[in-house]
Amino acid sequence: MKQIPYWLDTAPALPDRSGKDLPDEADVVVIGGGLTGLSTAYHTARKGARVVLVEKDKVGSGASGRNGSMCTQGLTISPGEARKRYGQERARELYDSFREAVDVVEEITRTEEIDCDFHRAGRLGVAFKPQHFESMRATQRDLADNFGHETQLLTRAELKSELGSDYYHGALLDPLSAALHVGKFVHGLAEAAERAGAQIHERNAATGLTRLPGGGFLVETLHGAIRAKQVMAATDAYTDKALPWFRKRLINVGSFIIVTEPLGEARAKALIPNGRLVVDSKNIGHYIRLTPDNRLAFGGRARFAPSDPASDVKSGGILKREMTEIFPQLAGVRIDYVWGGMVGFSWDRLPHAGEANGLYYSMGYCGHGVQMATYMGRAVAEMMDGRPEANPLRGLGFPKVPVPFYNGTPWFLPFGGAYYKAKDKLR
Ligand SMILES: Cc1cc2nc3c(=O)[nH]c(=O)nc-3n(C[C@H](O)[C@H](O)[C@H](O)COP(=O)(O)OP(=O)(O)OC[C@H]3O[C@@H](n4cnc5c(N)ncnc54)[C@H](O)[C@@H]3O)c2cc1C
């Protein structure tokens, strides 16, 4: 069993971008080489800025290379919750930006000819409890009436044509969500950023930031310092002590994935006949999809623990049990990959972007970063170019986690986790 993300293992080998001399100055320094950072570098370089991206490890080594490879539609909170908080008009604006985000990923793959299997597979939200199906019915009406988004409700009987499992009580099908091979997308975006003129420096962490009296920043890194007119923090759940302001605002949660051996086309099709992206409605839910070579990728939070090699294996065992509960026909199937990663959540369960103390940022995607990180990179490039109104998340602030002395270590998660696990047991 390999303990590396399937998506990185099956993407072409990455060039080594470490050991390069850092220039003395740049227009824009981007900290972090995931989709947020790469997209910011790509879009700012295309505007003609001199861009330097520093990445602590390798491009895509954070969540961007370790996720479920789902580019799904829809807000990170329910449309009803968004309306309650912000009013219908603003909720619709936010909803539309999440929808546009998927279009932006598609546009980049086309413009830059990134061969990453992007296709509108559709997302099947499956109901774990009968009452979840009833709330899906209400959501479907709300989406159609107030958000201009047509989805399809599938009863338990109708779901049989979409899923080889009797585990769920029906589903809501969104046709616009897309699947992609995120390893290939991350690589392609890094190459596109370089073609646009950005420099990428791997294995070089930013270690400190000092605001300069005449404007801009001095960014200290492991391999020298660089002056920058503008700096972008694109570190999400991997934010370290170099950026303490953000650590007080993020709750980082481990998420884990197992991938089976190749199942063959017929067996794979019997599980998910139309190749949908499946996301279940449990509190501690699962995300499930087929890979391009007919394996099943089965992800979930499994336990409220951070990701590390031992924790990933432990979580993989839980996921395997859960997978065979949902798909008993997979008992005995070999697991070829297990890995984990950290997902950045914000206190209000929305992503946040803007400028804090002169520093640009975008993070806290709450599990929707494949499309939103890519999209927000484009928005931040516009913001840096003097257009703050291009920020679809403007006005949301970035609330601190309201736990005394909180500094980025969410010690309280296992308690909340136990509560939600117990709720999931009641069917
Ligand atoms: C297991 C898992 C499954 C997921 N599934 C999905 C999914 O299917 N769909 C979806 O939309 N989202 C999913 N997500 C979330 C999504 O992957 C993230 O929201 C997104 O990748 C965040 O991108 P990012 O570029 O902001 O951060 P990251 O990709 O995490 O990149 C941050 C980078 O910053 C670097 N860094 C940190 N500190 C420094 C420093 N001081 N100096 C230099 N570099 C630094 C890190 O090394 C890292 O590479 C999933 C996440 C996980 C972990």
The ligand as an SDF file (V2000), in Angstrom:
LIG
                    3D

 53 58  0  0  0  0  0  0  0  0999 V2000
   -7.9690   14.9180    2.0120 C   0  0  0  0  0  0  0  0  0  0  0  0
   -8.5290   16.1910    1.4070 C   0  0  0  0  0  0  0  0  0  0  0  0
   -9.6060   16.0880    0.5230 C   0  0  0  0  0  0  0  0  0  0  0  0
  -10.1120   17.2560   -0.0800 C   0  0  0  0  0  0  0  0  0  0  0  0
  -11.0380   17.1190   -1.0850 N   0  0  0  0  0  0  0  0  0  0  0  0
  -11.4310   18.2250   -1.7740 C   0  0  0  0  0  0  0  0  0  0  0  0
  -12.2360   18.0850   -2.9350 C   0  0  0  0  0  0  0  0  0  0  0  0
  -12.5140   16.9900   -3.4060 O   0  0  0  0  0  0  0  0  0  0  0  0
  -12.6630   19.2270   -3.5400 N   0  0  0  0  0  0  0  0  0  0  0  0
  -12.3030   20.4620   -3.0930 C   0  0  0  0  0  0  0  0  0  0  0  0
  -12.7240   21.4580   -3.6730 O   0  0  0  0  0  0  0  0  0  0  0  0
  -11.4740   20.6210   -2.0330 N   0  0  0  0  0  0  0  0  0  0  0  0
  -11.0160   19.5350   -1.3850 C   0  0  0  0  0  0  0  0  0  0  0  0
  -10.1370   19.6660   -0.3450 N   0  0  0  0  0  0  0  0  0  0  0  0
   -9.6790   21.0260    0.0330 C   0  0  0  0  0  0  0  0  0  0  0  0
   -8.6880   21.5830   -0.9720 C   0  0  0  0  0  0  0  0  0  0  0  0
   -7.7160   20.6090   -1.3010 O   0  0  0  0  0  0  0  0  0  0  0  0
   -8.0080   22.8260   -0.3900 C   0  0  0  0  0  0  0  0  0  0  0  0
   -9.0220   23.7300   -0.0070 O   0  0  0  0  0  0  0  0  0  0  0  0
   -7.1180   23.5360   -1.3810 C   0  0  0  0  0  0  0  0  0  0  0  0
   -6.2230   22.6430   -1.9770 O   0  0  0  0  0  0  0  0  0  0  0  0
   -6.3500   24.6740   -0.6940 C   0  0  0  0  0  0  0  0  0  0  0  0
   -5.3860   25.1560   -1.5980 O   0  0  0  0  0  0  0  0  0  0  0  0
   -4.3010   26.1930   -1.0920 P   0  0  0  0  0  0  0  0  0  0  0  0
   -3.4140   26.4510   -2.2470 O   0  0  0  0  0  0  0  0  0  0  0  0
   -4.9710   27.3560   -0.4750 O   0  0  0  0  0  0  0  0  0  0  0  0
   -3.5350   25.4500    0.0760 O   0  0  0  0  0  0  0  0  0  0  0  0
   -2.5030   24.2190    0.0140 P   0  0  0  0  0  0  0  0  0  0  0  0
   -2.6810   23.4070   -1.2020 O   0  0  0  0  0  0  0  0  0  0  0  0
   -2.6100   23.5190    1.3120 O   0  0  0  0  0  0  0  0  0  0  0  0
   -1.1120   24.9450   -0.1320 O   0  0  0  0  0  0  0  0  0  0  0  0
   -0.5160   25.6710    0.9050 C   0  0  0  0  0  0  0  0  0  0  0  0
    0.9770   25.5620    0.7050 C   0  0  0  0  0  0  0  0  0  0  0  0
    1.6370   26.5180    1.5290 O   0  0  0  0  0  0  0  0  0  0  0  0
    2.9000   25.9740    1.8570 C   0  0  0  0  0  0  0  0  0  0  0  0
    3.4330   26.7330    3.0000 N   0  0  0  0  0  0  0  0  0  0  0  0
    2.9580   26.8040    4.2620 C   0  0  0  0  0  0  0  0  0  0  0  0
    3.7060   27.6490    5.0080 N   0  0  0  0  0  0  0  0  0  0  0  0
    4.6710   28.1230    4.1850 C   0  0  0  0  0  0  0  0  0  0  0  0
    5.7500   29.0290    4.3700 C   0  0  0  0  0  0  0  0  0  0  0  0
    5.9870   29.5970    5.5540 N   0  0  0  0  0  0  0  0  0  0  0  0
    6.5570   29.3020    3.3180 N   0  0  0  0  0  0  0  0  0  0  0  0
    6.3380   28.7090    2.1040 C   0  0  0  0  0  0  0  0  0  0  0  0
    5.3330   27.8380    1.8860 N   0  0  0  0  0  0  0  0  0  0  0  0
    4.4980   27.5540    2.9040 C   0  0  0  0  0  0  0  0  0  0  0  0
    2.6020   24.5250    2.1550 C   0  0  0  0  0  0  0  0  0  0  0  0
    3.7590   23.7130    2.0710 O   0  0  0  0  0  0  0  0  0  0  0  0
    1.5490   24.2020    1.0670 C   0  0  0  0  0  0  0  0  0  0  0  0
    2.1220   23.6070   -0.0780 O   0  0  0  0  0  0  0  0  0  0  0  0
   -9.6020   18.5370    0.2750 C   0  0  0  0  0  0  0  0  0  0  0  0
   -8.5510   18.6220    1.1910 C   0  0  0  0  0  0  0  0  0  0  0  0
   -8.0050   17.4580    1.7390 C   0  0  0  0  0  0  0  0  0  0  0  0
   -6.8510   17.5770    2.6740 C   0  0  0  0  0  0  0  0  0  0  0  0
  1  2  1  0
  2  3  1  0
  2 52  2  0
  3  4  2  0
  4  5  1  0
  4 50  1  0
  5  6  2  0
  6  7  1  0
  6 13  1  0
  7  8  2  0
  7  9  1  0
  9 10  1  0
 10 11  2  0
 10 12  1  0
 12 13  2  0
 13 14  1  0
 14 15  1  0
 14 50  1  0
 15 16  1  0
 16 17  1  0
 16 18  1  0
 18 19  1  0
 18 20  1  0
 20 21  1  0
 20 22  1  0
 22 23  1  0
 23 24  1  0
 24 25  2  0
 24 26  1  0
 24 27  1  0
 27 28  1  0
 28 29  2  0
 28 30  1  0
 28 31  1  0
 31 32  1  0
 32 33  1  0
 33 34  1  0
 33 48  1  0
 34 35  1  0
 35 36  1  0
 35 46  1  0
 36 37  1  0
 36 45  1  0
 37 38  2  0
 38 39  1  0
 39 40  1  0
 39 45  2  0
 40 41  1  0
 40 42  2  0
 42 43  1  0
 43 44  2  0
 44 45  1  0
 46 47  1  0
 46 48  1  0
 48 49  1  0
 50 51  2  0
 51 52  1  0
 52 53  1  0
M  END
$$$$
